Amino acid sequence: GAATRSGGLGTARSPLPEGWEQAVTPEGEVYYINHITKTTSWLDPHLGNSNERERHRESEQESERPTPWSQ
């Protein structure tokens, strides 16, 4: 089998997606910077795509729009 090489960083986590950087607040809290969209997030980008959740929330709001005849 192929030998797996570690990056020497001592972390089991895979590298962040392209454009992302991990940073730490002065209080020691870890957060993530997306340089592509120029946004920050408390959520690890490995944990899933937050854009999917945003899209879902928007579609829910669409369906909750009142109709004139629902008085």
N, C-alpha and C positions, 0 to 999 in steps of 0.2 A: 504493500500500500504506500501511498504518498505520505511523506512526513509533513506534519503540520508545523508551521513556524509561527511563533508568537511575535508580536511586534516589539516585544521588550518593554512594553508599558506596564505590564503587570496587571492589566485589566482583562477580565473575561468578556467584556462587552465589545461588540463589533464597532468599527469606526462610525462616527456620526454620518448621516446622509450628507451629500455634497451641499456646501453652503452653510452648514450648521456649525456652531461652536458652543462648547460648554463653558460656562462662566460661573463665578461665585460672587454673591453679594457681600458687602462688608460684614454682614451678620453671619456669613458662612452658609447661606442657603444656595443650593445649586440651581441654576436656570440655564436655558438654552437660547442661543441667538441664531436667527435665520437671516443670514446676510443677503439672501436672494430677495426675500420679501420685506427685509428690514423690520422684522418683528421679533419679539421675545416671547418665550413660553416657559411656564413652570413644568410642562409635561415633556418627558423624554420623547424625542421624535421616533424612537424605536417602538413605542407603545401603540402606535397606530396613527392614522392620518386624521388630524383634527378637522381638516377640510370636509371630510365625510360627515362628521357630526354637525358642522355649521350648515351644510346643505340640508341635512335632515331637519334641523331646527327651522330653517326658512320654509321648507315645504309644510311643516306643521302649522306655522303661522298663516300660510296661504289658506289652509283648509279651515282655519278658525275665523276667517273673515266673515262678518255677519252679512246676511242677505236681506234685502228690503222686506221680504215676506216672512221673516222669522221673528215677528214681534210677539 
